[in-house]
Amino acid sequence: MNTWDIIKIFLILAVMAGFMYGLLYFVKKYLFSFDQKASSDSKVKVISTQTLLPKKFLSVVEFNDNIYLLGISDQSINLIDKLDQAFSENLNQAKTNTEKPNFLQLLKSNMGIK
């Protein structure tokens, strides 16, 4: 095995790595864009997701103008609560505000304290 054979091996390896990187780039770019278009037409919107433990999450989901709190694990999805209209109004108000309220302000507004 001479020097030219080693150089050929590294050139082939570089070409293959470049091809794989280019393929990954195009797959991410075009497949993800199709997914975004499909999700914008969807009636189900995931508002927020919080990880509790590995493979265990709490999610707030909006469906048909109703907001649901879901417990999600790798084996099941459980409805914890259907959130009331006041929560929806607070959420919409928080979305429209350019300044994000701090935790204390959110807690007071949800508890009805001024």
C-alpha positions as CSV (number, residue, x, y, z in Angstrom):
1,M,0.0,0.0,0.0
2,N,1.6,3.2,-1.2
3,T,1.0,6.9,-0.5
4,W,-1.4,7.3,-3.5
5,D,-3.7,4.5,-2.2
6,I,-4.0,6.3,1.2
7,I,-4.7,9.6,-0.5
8,K,-7.4,7.9,-2.6
9,I,-9.1,6.5,0.5
10,F,-9.2,9.8,2.2
11,L,-10.5,11.5,-0.9
12,I,-13.3,9.0,-1.2
13,L,-14.1,9.4,2.4
14,A,-14.3,13.2,2.1
15,V,-16.6,12.9,-1.0
16,M,-18.9,10.4,0.8
17,A,-19.0,12.7,3.9
18,G,-19.8,15.7,1.8
19,F,-22.5,13.8,-0.1
20,M,-24.1,12.6,3.2
21,Y,-24.0,16.1,4.7
22,G,-25.6,17.6,1.5
23,L,-28.3,14.9,1.6
24,L,-29.0,15.7,5.3
25,Y,-29.2,19.4,4.5
26,F,-31.8,19.0,1.8
27,V,-33.9,16.5,3.8
28,K,-34.0,18.8,6.7
29,K,-34.8,21.8,4.5
30,Y,-37.5,20.4,2.4
31,L,-39.2,17.8,4.6
32,F,-39.3,20.2,7.6
33,S,-40.9,22.9,5.4
34,F,-43.6,20.5,4.3
35,D,-44.3,19.6,8.0
36,Q,-44.6,23.3,8.9
37,K,-47.2,23.9,6.1
38,A,-49.2,20.9,7.4
39,S,-49.1,22.0,11.0
40,S,-50.2,25.5,10.2
41,D,-53.5,24.1,8.7
42,S,-54.0,21.8,11.7
43,K,-56.7,22.5,14.3
44,V,-54.4,21.1,17.0
45,K,-51.9,23.6,18.4
46,V,-49.3,22.7,21.1
47,I,-49.1,25.8,23.2
48,S,-46.4,24.7,25.7
49,T,-44.7,21.5,26.8
50,Q,-42.8,21.0,30.0
51,T,-40.5,18.0,30.7
52,L,-41.1,16.4,34.1
53,L,-39.0,13.2,33.9
54,P,-37.3,11.5,31.0
55,K,-40.1,10.5,28.5
56,K,-42.8,12.2,30.7
57,F,-44.2,15.6,29.8
58,L,-47.0,18.0,30.6
59,S,-48.5,19.7,27.5
60,V,-51.0,22.5,27.0
61,V,-52.9,21.9,23.8
62,E,-55.5,24.0,22.0
63,F,-58.1,22.1,20.0
64,N,-61.4,23.6,18.6
65,D,-61.0,26.7,20.8
66,N,-60.7,24.6,23.9
67,I,-57.5,24.3,25.9
68,Y,-56.5,21.0,27.5
69,L,-53.7,20.0,29.9
70,L,-52.3,16.6,28.9
71,G,-50.0,14.2,30.7
72,I,-47.8,12.4,28.1
73,S,-45.6,9.4,28.7
74,D,-44.0,6.9,26.3
75,Q,-46.9,4.6,27.0
76,S,-50.0,6.8,27.1
77,I,-51.5,10.3,26.8
78,N,-53.9,11.3,29.6
79,L,-56.3,14.2,29.9
80,I,-55.5,15.9,33.2
81,D,-57.8,18.9,32.9
82,K,-59.8,21.0,30.5
83,L,-58.7,24.6,31.2
84,D,-61.4,27.2,31.6
85,Q,-62.0,30.3,29.5
86,A,-60.2,32.6,32.0
87,F,-57.0,30.8,31.3
88,S,-57.5,31.1,27.6
89,E,-58.0,34.9,28.0
90,N,-54.9,35.2,30.2
91,L,-53.0,33.3,27.6
92,N,-54.2,35.5,24.7
93,Q,-53.4,38.6,26.7
94,A,-49.9,37.3,27.4
95,K,-49.4,36.6,23.7
96,T,-50.5,40.2,22.8
97,N,-48.3,41.9,25.4
98,T,-44.8,42.7,24.0
99,E,-43.5,42.8,27.6
100,K,-43.6,39.4,29.3
101,P,-45.0,39.4,32.8
102,N,-43.0,37.9,35.5
103,F,-44.0,34.9,37.5
104,L,-45.5,36.9,40.4
105,Q,-47.7,39.0,38.0
106,L,-49.0,35.8,36.3
107,L,-49.7,34.2,39.7
108,K,-51.6,37.2,40.9
109,S,-53.7,37.5,37.7
110,N,-54.6,33.8,37.8
111,M,-55.5,33.9,41.5
112,G,-57.6,37.1,41.0
113,I,-55.3,39.2,43.3
114,K,-54.6,42.7,42.2
